[in-house]
Amino acid sequence: MNTPPKSVLVLAVAILAVGIVVFVWKATYRPEPVYKGKALTHWAQQYGSNNWRAGGREAAAEAQLAIQQIGTNGVPFLLDLIRTKESPTKTKLRNLLPPSWHTRLRLNDKGDEIRRTGAHGLAALGTNAPAAVPYLIQIASSHSEDDGRYIAAFTLRAMGHAAEPAIPFLVQCLTNRMETIRDEAALALGYLRLRHEIVVPALTDYLNAVIAAKAFGWEFQDAVASLSEFGTNATPAVPALLGLLNHSDAKVRSQVTNALALIDRGGDWTYRGPRR
């Protein structure tokens, strides 16, 4: 009995695996909401592409209005996008098949783009989607990929005051092993400016940890900025800041000087998009 060539076996396995992927996709597919003939993902991508860039305000506003018209009906779909994980089957197929086949069979990993689309959609809903918060906490705690946990943390920050119930979780995130998650938590807590009695001591501990690690980049900058948002309630952080007034880096000295001034009167919040 003749044994089929190895290439034929590989192709058969590939076809079977692709069939399984399609079956699973159809079984778990959630209908996508549409507004004015355009899918929610279109509007979320338009919002994300424009909201944090100069000159994008009009396009971002149009997309945000569309997403808000879809409303909370779009929340489950957007959460599913953020939950996206790399498919083990696709990973194996990429290792089996020539690179020239990857695009044709849709085997390339686009999880990071998909997750960001979901995050931008929820950011556009903002305070209109508080029901998403517990699910985002769960994703930020248990997603199997670092980027998935980071994007969930970013989304909590991007949703503004809808994230208030997440404050205890965000405080916990200040000691996360990932610097991007620590930073997102600090930014979110500074933006909310709530529960100063628990948030300021936690941010102060975070600042001291950043100083001890000599991480005088964006983590330090954002820790200081977030503390500044609490005005006079941030006085427990003043001793740590005073100790840096003679720092060798002029940028650090400037950040500290500005923070000390802002602690006296509160500060103006500057919002930005995901770090990566």
Secondary structure, 3 states (H helix, E strand, C coil): CCCCCHHHHHHHHHHHHHHHHHHHHHHHCCCCCEECCEEHHHHHHHHHHHCCCCCCHHHHHHHHHHHHHHHHHHHHHHHHHHCCCCCHHHHHHHHHCCHHHHCCCCCCCCHHHHHHHHHHHHHHHHHHCHHHHHHHHHHHHHCCCHHHHHHHHHHHHHCHHHHHHHHHHHHHHCCCCCHHHHHHHHHHHHHHCCCHHHHHHHHHHHHHHHHHCCCCCHHHHHHHHHHHCCHHHHHHHHHHHHCCCCCCCHHHHHHHHHHHHHHHHCCCCCCCCCCC
